[in-house]
Amino acid sequence: MIPKPLPRKWRLFNRTLLIILALLLIVQCSRCAFGNGDSKAIPSAKEDIEDSLPQREYEENLILQQEKIDLAHVYAQKDTGLAHLMDNMLRRYHPDNALFLAVDAKTNEILAWGERRDSAVQNSPDYLSQATFPAASLAKTVTIAAAFESNRYSVDSEIPLIGGAHTLYKNQIRVPQNYHGETIPLHMAYGKSYNPPMAIIGMNLGVKRLKNAAYKFGFNRDFPDGIPDRSSYEPPDTGYGLAEVASGFTKSTTLSPLQAAAIVRSIVEKKPLEIPFEKNGAYGYAPTERIDLPDSKFSNSTYLGVREAMLTTAIKGTSRRHIMSTRNISRRFLDDLDIGGKTGSLDGDNPKGRYDWFMGFAQGKIDPSKAIVIVVMQAHGEIRSQAASLVAAILINYWARENLSIKGNDK
């Protein structure tokens, strides 16, 4: 005997009940799979921008690690928040060797530093004043400063671009008479770190002008108490070697992070070179007071020209991907800041690795007295960590959040 089917209303009721039970089961499984039992507050609309930025996660991880890690060197620094962030990024990103540095552009005082050596975070910054690191394309800053100082070039001067932009062969620096090939504005050649145009400029200027500009930036000088170490800028008088030095395509030009910060600060402030200082001397690796260097002043037009070229690096050049990304720097800070810099990468031997540099600045548009200098130097082994310009972007965003006026409220 065939059983009599249930009435239609009951069948619909049963189906609805089964669907509800299935949905409840899915929700419960999701909670078990993705939840950890801890309740988290939902961020307010005000926090949305900052919560999307990487440093928030770094700070949360840092709080969990504080009991296990010796942070005495962090608490001894001028800006402990910035020092915390540097320390945590060094532990998270695992560069083989690295030095992070932040300097107040107005006072020239070191705000924070962080160092990782031989895959371990250090409690003292001995890389800070060490000058064995190849300057790489940071040396192009010397070349364009010499170019502007000669009054033979402007930021928009068209420079021949022969062959590949990031190679340097002898045929790329021989410009034929009545050349009608590809050219590039000087500021774009610097911002995109093109080698042949910088080499051609250097060969046209000659070794004397290049070495004079390098001296004003602190190269080939012995500093008081040997801090920082003596850097090297020694181009030959002529030939391909001169082109290599002018374009940064050589290991022979060396630089310390402390001197790199001094160079950027002099450009931002349009002042003679001063070595950044820290009142406690950064454990003996930085001066305890300002060190003024004689014969280190460029013309104002040179400072303005170099600054414009550094802005190009961030807006259209090699660091654009990281600096102009709202994942790294909040849009409101990108609108309120002028950000410029120079990147460089080259193999080096002391320590051995692939060097990855960023030296640059962030300066308030409304209040230019609010400005920071950032230097990131990393030497990668077989596995590369995050790019130096990305690290710089996160540091700039943190500094801006703590120091810029937001919606009329001073912090």
C-alpha positions, -999 to 999 in steps of 0.1 A, spaced: 0 0 0 15 34 -11 15 59 18 -4 90 13 18 121 7 19 149 32 -2 180 25 16 206 4 18 231 33 37 205 55 61 197 27 70 235 23 74 238 60 98 209 62 119 223 33 121 257 50 131 241 82 159 221 65 172 252 48 174 272 81 192 243 98 217 241 70 224 278 72 229 276 109 253 247 104 273 267 79 276 297 102 287 276 131 314 258 109 327 292 97 331 304 133 350 273 142 372 275 111 381 313 112 374 324 147 398 321 176 373 328 204 386 364 210 362 392 205 375 422 184 360 456 182 348 468 149 369 498 138 351 531 135 350 551 103 378 573 116 401 543 119 394 527 85 422 544 67 448 536 93 436 500 99 442 493 62 479 502 66 506 476 74 521 493 105 489 487 126 496 450 124 532 456 132 523 475 164 499 448 175 526 421 170 551 443 188 529 445 219 528 407 220 566 405 217 576 431 242 580 407 271 603 384 252 625 410 234 651 434 249 639 469 238 662 490 260 678 505 228 643 514 216 633 532 248 666 552 247 657 569 214 641 602 207 610 588 190 602 555 207 571 549 186 591 552 154 619 531 169 594 504 179 581 503 143 616 499 129 625 472 153 593 452 145 598 455 107 634 443 110 621 412 129 592 407 106 609 412 72 642 394 81 667 413 59 701 397 63 717 431 70 700 465 73 700 499 88 669 521 91 673 558 101 650 588 107 662 623 112 643 655 120 651 677 91 647 710 110 669 702 140 691 675 124 686 653 154 683 615 150 647 605 158 651 567 155 673 539 142 671 502 138 697 477 127 699 440 117 732 423 112 738 387 103 701 380 105 697 393 141 684 427 153 711 447 171 711 468 202 737 493 188 738 508 153 774 501 141 762 503 105 751 539 111 786 554 105 802 525 85 811 536 50 819 503 33 785 502 16 784 508 -22 765 541 -29 751 526 -61 727 550 -78 727 574 -49 759 587 -65 737 601 -93 728 628 -67 764 641 -69 762 641 -107 731 662 -109 743 686 -82 774 692 -102 753 697 -133 731 723 -117 761 740 -101 778 744 -135 748 764 -148 750 743 -179 719 721 -171 684 726 -158 659 700 -146 643 699 -180 676 697 -200 672 669 -226 699 642 -223 706 615 -249 693 581 -241 712 555 -262 704 518 -258 691 502 -226 683 525 -197 698 504 -169 729 491 -187 762 510 -193 783 501 -224 809 522 -240 788 527 -272 760 542 -250 782 571 -238 795 581 -273 770 607 -286 774 612 -323 776 647 -337 742 661 -347 725 634 -326 687 632 -333 679 601 -313 659 595 -281 664 620 -252 650 623 -217 647 653 -193 674 654 -167 650 651 -138 633 620 -153 667 604 -160 675 608 -123 641 598 -111 640 566 -132 677 560 -124 688 557 -160 726 551 -163 736 563 -198 722 599 -195 739 603 -160 772 590 -175 770 614 -204 764 643 -180 794 633 -159 817 630 -188 806 664 -201 812 680 -167 846 665 -161 862 650 -130 869 683 -112 833 694 -111 822 660 -99 847 657 -72 839 693 -60 802 684 -57 811 651 -39 833 670 -14 804 694 -6 782 663 1 809 650 25 827 624 4 865 620 8 864 638 42 878 629 76 851 638 102 857 647 138 863 616 160 860 595 128 822 596 129 810 588 103 838 568 85 854 584 55 834 577 24 850 573 -11 843 590 -44 873 587 -67 865 590 -105 893 587 -129 901 617 -151 886 604 -183 871 573 -200 846 546 -191 856 547 -154 845 583 -151 811 573 -167 808 544 -142 812 567 -112 789 594 -125 761 569 -130 768 549 -98 776 518 -118 806 509 -95 814 494 -61 842 519 -56 819 548 -45 810 541 -9 787 558 16 775 555 52 738 558 61 746 587 84 762 607 56 733 598 33 709 614 58 731 645 60 730 648 22 692 647 21 688 671 50 711 696 33 689 695 2 657 698 21 669 727 42 691 743 15 719 745 40 756 734 42 762 697 52 758 689 89 761 654 103 730 643 121 734 639 159 719 621 189 723 634 224 734 600 237 756 594 206 737 564 194 760 542 216 791 558 201 781 557 164 768 593 159 779 627 171 764 641 203 761 676 188 760 692 154 790 690 132 792 718 106 813 712 76 832 741 59 830 745 21 798 725 17 773 750 5 757 748 -30 737 776 -47 700 778 -39 692 769 -75 712 737 -71 693 726 -40 660 734 -57 670 714 -88 681 684 -68 649 685 -47 628 686 -79 646 656 -92 641 637 -60 603 645 -61 603 629 -95 617 597 -81 586 593 -58 560 606 -82 571 590 -115 603 572 -109 618 541 -92 600 544 -59 566 554 -72 551 519 -68 556 520 -30 556 557 -21 524 566 -41 505 535 -29 477 542 -5 483 508 9 515 522 24 508 559 29 473 572 36 458 593 9 454 624 31 492 623 38 500 620 2 480 651 -4 496 670 25 532 660 19 560 666 -6 579 633 -8 611 628 -26 641 605 -26 666 583 -45 669 546 -48 699 525 -56 708 488 -59 742 471 -65 761 441 -53 786 447 -25 811 428 -4 812 443 31 788 428 41 783 407 10 749 410 -6 726 428 -30 723 464 -17 690 481 -17 689 518 -8 664 545 -3 673 580 9 647 606 9 624 630 27 588 639 35 579 676 40 546 693 49 532 715 22 513 738 46 541 738 72 575 730 56 592 731 90 576 697 96 600 674 77 617 641 81 647 625 65 645 587 60 674 564 50 669 526 45 699 505 36 695 468 32 720 441 20 700 410 9 712 375 6 697 348 -16 662 357 -4 652 393 -6 629 410 19 607 440 13 620 468 -9 637 497 8 612 522 -7 583 502 8 600 503 43 605 541 38 568 546 29 556 529 60 580 549 82 568 582 65 532 573 71 537 566 108 556 599 112 529 618 93 501 603 115 519 614 146 532 648 135 509 664 109 478 684 117 447 665 107 415 685 101 428 714 121 438 694 152 475 696 160 490 665 174 
